[in-house]
Each structure stands twice: as C-alpha cells, then as structure tokens.
C-alpha cells in the first residue's frame, strides 16, 4: 500500500469516526422520546446495588449504568448514552478491520454503513442492555485478532485476553466467541502460538479479570446457570428460538447486507488474499454452529457479522480496485441501498414514530421492545394513589410487591417522588434483597392472581388497575389488576422461598 493510499485510508477512518459521532448524537436525541424499557428499569435498579454479580447477568453493565447515573442522573438519554457510544465505537473498529484486511476507503465505508444499519446495532444503540457492550467486545476481539495475524506480534494475545475477560463480565456468551477462536487457532497456522507465553499470559489475564464474578457465582451456588436454564426453557417453549436460520437474513444484520457478509464468509475460506485471516471464518462458523445447536435466539449471532462484513467489503472492493469506474458504480448503487434499508429498520426499531400515529402503531406491532417503554410513570402514580388509601399508622408495616422486574424497577425509580417505599419482588436479584424489616402485614400486589393471593392473605381487595390510556399491549396490560392484601396466612420467612422466580 503506497504512502498516498495509506494517508487516504487514514483520512477515511477519521471521517468514519465523525460519522459515528453524528450517529451517537442522533441516538442521544431520539432516545429520550418514549420511556425506560422494563429491562432498563431492572438494570438501573441493579446499578444502585453494585456487586460482582447478579442473577440475570455479570456486573459490567450495571457498573456502566451506575456511571451513567452519576454523570447524567435519571435522564433517559443519558442512561442510554454509553450503549449508543459502544455501537459507534464498534462501527469504527469494524471499518478499521476492513482496512487491515486490505480494504480501501470504499471498503471501509461499506463496512461502516453495513454495521451501522444492522437491526441489532440500531436496537443496541437505543436501549441500555448488556447486548450493546457484548457486541462491542466481539468486534474488538475480532479486530485484535486481525492485528495479531497482520503483525505476527504475539503480544496482541494480552489485549485479546483482556477483552475476553471484560466480555465475560458483560455476557457469558463471550465463551462462545472463545470457543470459536479456539477452533480457529487449531485450524490455522495460529496453532504455532500455542507454545507462546504471550497466549497463555492472555489466558491468565482473562481469568484474573473474570475471577471476581466467578467467586460471586461460587458463593451463590452458580445461580445464573439455573436462571439461564429457566429462561432458555421459556424461550424455547414460547417459540422465541424458532426460525433461527431464516431470521439470520433479517434480525442480526440487515437484509441488504446479506450479499456482503456472505461474500466475506466465502472469501475467508477461498480467497488467497484473505487466507492468512481464515481464523475469522472459523470463528464465525464455529460460533454460529454453537448458537444453532444450543437453540439460541436469532440475535445471539449478531456479533459474528461485523467481521464478515469487513472481510466481504475488503474482498469485493479489492476485485474492483483496478477498475475505478466499476468501483464508483458499485458505491453509487450500494450506498443508497444500505441507507434506505437502514432507514426502514430504524423506523421499526428506534423510538422515533410520533406517539399515536399510524406509523407508531405499526412499529409497536412489529417491535415488542417499543411496547415495553410506555406506562411506567402512570403505573407508579396509580400505586401511589392506592398507597395513600392505607391508614398512616398501617404504612410502617406495608409494602409494595411486584410480580415482575419492570414493575419493581419503576416503583424504585419513580416512587420516591410520591414517598413510596422500595418495592419487594421475588424476581431475579430483587429476591435476594428480601421482604423488608419488619415483615409487611399490608401489601399492594401488582400483577398477582386473586386465587393465589387469597391462599396467602386473609383479605384481598381489588384496589385499582394499571392505567393504559394509549392502549398499548404489553405485559402490564395482560395483568393489570392491583390488589390490596392484608394479614398474611404464613410468616414471610416461610413464604419468601416459595415465590422466587426467574424472569
């Protein structure tokens, strides 16, 4: 690569970084339109109870949530800022990967646009979830592997190990990435690195970084394994893992990018120019096979595609590099198609449709995540109204029991402005925080079944219903009843172990 070409690609990366910043600003603006998602409410609450582990996930995401709370308070856009930033960084890393795979400026732009318009990347920019950061670690690991192969400097294993450790503290599916990398190492000339002390130093570093969470899991009887088993069984039973293969064309990436990532996968195995980077192909194939065999959800495979897109864009553009006119026409055709496809996905995935509009109704019908972002302040206001009907001398031994983590997170977020106590719940990490002291005699129960409650309380009164002025169909609309219950039939110390559940 000539000095002139190198300078041009460096300029291209700077422009792509600028594009990523603009995308971050865009998300920061639109992310404040609706409200917190139920998953965000749970993570936000966990962020106020920092620990080395939680039932539903490792500690990294709540830690970043705590940082966001410290910097931005309870701002919705502020809470989602770091998730959107993670996706912007992933875009730049993917484009840089294309560069190091031999891609010119056009290849880098194609990669950046293809990653930016993917359904999971757009969604992960609009919600604060561990998916956002897990995606980034996969892309970073792939980038580090490209640099390792390109330079043959085995010290890159230290950085790879660090990224794996952070990935483990984010989402346990990073182990699938590690398994894919292991296959890639064994199947390529990288296996000669197995005798390198730098590789094993990287392994040790990853274990050191992961060790606090491993210790937490041991102390809590590896509760997350039980949680994951329960959630997986639920997902399989309700069809969330159906059509894994077909959905790869639509959910993890974007239909418009199928030719590009397909070309990348093929090129990594057949192209002489990319043969030394074949470890990426083995990583992608092996990781995908594990997700498919384990009946994972379709979006689990999303993190595989950025490296395939980088390889595909680099390979396609290298075939056209000697034909400047052909490259120009390809870019003139590809860029509008990618942008149009991205706009279509964004219209469904992002919180941008005006509330109540036909567009909004269509978006909610196709995107369940949007439906879970409405009604939380109204729910808490109704609970506060019921709370105020409880005689003041009775409130010292009163509690608010929530049957799902969204309700509990909402009560703990919006409740203080009404003078409400912290919610109690049997779901996930809320259960470990207990039922309060003294044990409650009067309980407001959200989403409970009357028959179940009557078996456990002497008095059960329907006190209200969750408001739903917008007519949004979500979990709260399916169980809207709010009960006021008094005089438990058995001690809370006996009842509490019976109500633990995962969600």
Secondary structure, 3 states (H helix, E strand, C coil): CCHHHHHHHHHHHHHHHHHHHHHHHHHHHHCCCCCCCHHHHHHHHHHCCCCCCCCCCCCHHHHHHHHHHHHHCCCHHHHCHHHHHHHHHHHHHHHHHHHHCCCCHHHHHHHHHHHHCCHHHHHHHHCCCHHHHHHHHHHHHHHHHHHHHHHCCCCHHHHHHHHHHHHHCCCCCHHHHHHHHHHHHHHCHHHHHHHCHHHHHHHHHHHHHHHHHHHHHHHCCCHHHHHHHHHHHHHHHCCCCCCHHHHCCCCCCCHHHHHHHHHHHHHHHHCHHHHHHHHHHHHHHHHHHHHHHCCCCHHHHHHHHHHHHHHHHHHHHHHHCCCHHHHHHHHHHHHHHHHHHHHHHHHHHCCCCCCCCHHHHHHHHHCHHHHCCCCHHHHHHHHHHHHCCCCHHHHHHEEEEECCHHHHHHHHHHHHHHCCCCCEECEHHHHHCCCCCCCCCEEEEECCCHHHHHCCEEEEEEEEECCCCCCCCCHHHHCCEEEEEEEECCCHHHHHHHHCECC
